[in-house]
Amino acid sequence: MHTHTWSVFKQEVSHYNPSIIAITETWLSSDIVSSYNYYNYKQFAVCRQSGQRGGGVMLLFNPSFSVFQVLPRVKPPITCDVLAVVDTAKGHCWVLVYRPPQCSAVDSEALVECLESVLTNCKYVTICGDFNMKDIDWQSVNKQSLCPIERN
């Protein structure tokens, strides 16, 4: 993370004291993630595979949360990053996703399967992230589909 960006981030966290922080496009490696101090927040991260540019996701939770990371039963496609964390006290699953702009239809379908594998046992779910779906018509999304898939 750029030094200026990191200092602004720390100021915002200090000022607003959020309960949960979701960050996409971290561009961080696992060794760098462990070196940051996030005001005692419980941190979970999925870093990009070595050699891949961009991406990466991180969830930070206030220390009062009782949370743990869950691994999807269906692995996400190598092009995407999926992080799922469950709050044991509330039965809430927080899912953070990074889907790159050039993601193929096959990888998008695999991402949906991965998300479905995480969500089947959760009472409450929040999915957020960077889906890079600039041309999607969100008005056409219905309850029957988890998420529309772009066809390339």
N, C-alpha and C positions, 0 to 999 in steps of 0.2 A: 504494500500500500504506500502510495506517495506520502512523504513526510507532511506536506501541507494538508493533504486529505485526512491523514491520521489525526493531526492536531484539531482540525475542524470536527471530526467525528467525536473525539474525546470531549470537546466543548459541548456539543449537542447532547451527548449522553449525560454529562455532568449537569447540564441545565434542565433537561426534561425528565431524567431518571425513568426511562421507559421500562416496562415489565418484560417486553419481548422485542428483540431486534432481529430483522431478517435482512441479510445482505446477499446480493447476487453479484456476479462478475468480480469476485474477490481477487482473482489472478494469483492466489496464494498457494504455496506448496505446504505440505504438512509440517515441515520443520519451522517454517515462518509462522504458521498459525499458532503453534504452541509457544512462541516467543512473545506474543502480544499479551498485554494485561488488560482485561476488559472489566475493570472495576468489580472484580469477584463474580462476574456473571458466569453462569454455567455455559460453556461454549461447545458447540458441535459443528463440525465442518466436513464437507466433501470437497476435496481438491481435484483439479483437472488431472487427467492421466498425464504422465510425463510426455513431453513433446507436443502436447496440445496447447494451443494459445487461447487465452481468455477463459471464461467460465469460472466455475467454483462457487459454492454456496456456503453460507454460515448462518446458524441460528444461535442467538444469545438469549439466555433466560435469567431473570432476576433470581438471586440465590434462594428466595423463598419458594420457588417452584420445585416440585418433586418430579424430575423429568429423566428420561433415558432415550437413547437412540434405538430405533428399530430398523432392521434391514428388510428391504422388500423381499418377498418370497420369489418374485420374478425380477431378475437383474435388469436395471435400466440399460438402454443402448449405450455403447461406449461414447457416443457423441453428447449424451445428456448427463446432467448431474441431478440426483434426487436425494434429498435429506429428509428423513421422517423422525420426529421426536414426539414421544407420548408423555403427557402430564398424567401421572398415575392418580393424583387426587381428584381430578375432574374427568378423567377418561377422554381427554381431548387430544387429538393427533394433529400436529402442526407439520405440514409438508411444504418444503421449499424446493423449487425446480428451476434449473437453467436448461433451456432448449435453444441450441444455436440457430442462427438465421438460415443456414444452409441444410438444416435437418431434413432428411428424406422422408417420404411417406412411410416407408418400412420402419424407420427409426421412430417416427411419430406414433405409429401403431404400437410398437414395442414400449414406448413411454406410457401410453394409456394402459397397457397390460400391467406394467410395473406399478402404476398408481393404483389400479384396481386391487392388486395384491396387497398393498399397504392398507387400503381403506376398508377392506372387508370386515375387520374386527374392531373398528373404531366407532364409538358412539357419536362423537362430535369431531368434525374435521374442518380444518382451514388449509386451503391450498393457495399458495402464492408463489410468485417468482417472475422470471423473465422468460416468457414463452416465445418471444420474437415472432409473433403472428400479426404482423402489421396490417395485413389485408383481410383479417377475419371480420365477419359481420356478427357481432355479439348478440344482436337482436334475434338472429336465427337459431341461437343455441336453445335447445329444449331439455326437458328433464330426462328424456330417453337417452341422451348421449352424455357421456362424461366430459367429452371435449371434442369439438370438431377437428378433423384431421385434414391438413392441407395435402393435396395431391400434387407431386412434382412430376 
